[in-house]
Amino acid sequence: VDKYLTSGYLKHLRDDLLSEKSLRKRGIFNHQAVSELIARGSNDGFLVGKQVFALLILELWFRIFVDKDHSYI
């Protein structure tokens, strides 16, 4: 998971969906905490990548099903 979150399309998607602007707009998660989690990356073990991926998927779900933004489909 970490490998894909730090390169290519998933990195671009992560940077877009979990950006400060995006997190502030959604108002659910603290941007600083998410940024620190992303910065820890694979240095902190397997769970960090899974947590970042879960946040990414949750924001993607919100955009598609709540915001009705189908540009991600």
C-alpha positions as a printed Julia matrix, in Angstrom:
73×3 Matrix{Float64}:
   0.0    0.0     0.0
   2.77   2.44    0.92
   4.5    1.9    -2.41
   1.4    2.9    -4.38
   0.57   5.86   -2.13
   3.98   7.42   -2.72
   4.17   7.18   -6.49
   2.09   7.51   -9.61
  -1.64   8.04   -9.78
  -2.42   7.18   -6.14
   0.09   9.75   -4.9
  -1.59  12.38   -7.09
  -5.01  11.25   -5.83
  -3.78  11.27   -2.21
  -2.36  14.76   -2.57
  -5.62  16.0    -4.09
  -8.14  14.28   -1.83
  -6.21  14.76    1.41
  -4.99  18.29    0.76
  -5.44  20.97    3.41
  -8.13  22.66    1.31
 -10.04  19.43    0.82
  -9.88  18.39    4.48
 -10.95  21.83    5.7
 -13.86  21.88    3.26
 -15.08  18.44    4.41
 -14.6   19.41    8.07
 -14.24  15.89    9.44
 -10.51  15.37    9.95
  -7.77  17.6    11.28
  -5.42  18.52    8.44
  -2.35  18.62   10.65
  -3.01  15.12   12.0
  -3.54  13.72    8.49
  -0.4   15.48    7.21
   1.65  14.02   10.06
   0.25  10.57    9.32
   1.19  10.91    5.63
   4.66  12.2     6.56
   5.26   9.19    8.81
   4.58   6.95    5.81
   6.18   3.57    5.64
   8.73   4.5     8.3
   6.11   3.76   10.93
   5.01   0.34    9.75
   2.23  -1.3     7.8
  -0.74   0.32    9.56
   0.09   3.88    8.52
  -0.32   3.1     4.83
  -3.62   1.37    5.53
  -4.86   4.35    7.54
  -3.93   6.84    4.82
  -5.54   4.61    2.2
  -8.72   4.38    4.29
  -8.89   8.18    4.59
  -8.33   8.52    0.85
 -11.12   6.04    0.04
 -13.49   7.71    2.52
 -12.96  11.13    0.92
 -13.37   9.59   -2.53
 -16.66   8.0    -1.38
 -17.88  11.37   -0.05
 -17.05  13.08   -3.33
 -18.82  10.48   -5.47
 -21.87   9.67   -3.35
 -22.44  12.76   -1.21
 -21.09  15.57   -3.39
 -22.23  13.8    -6.6
 -18.86  14.53   -8.23
 -18.61  11.8   -10.85
 -15.32  13.01  -12.27
 -13.56  10.37  -10.15
 -15.45   7.44  -11.69
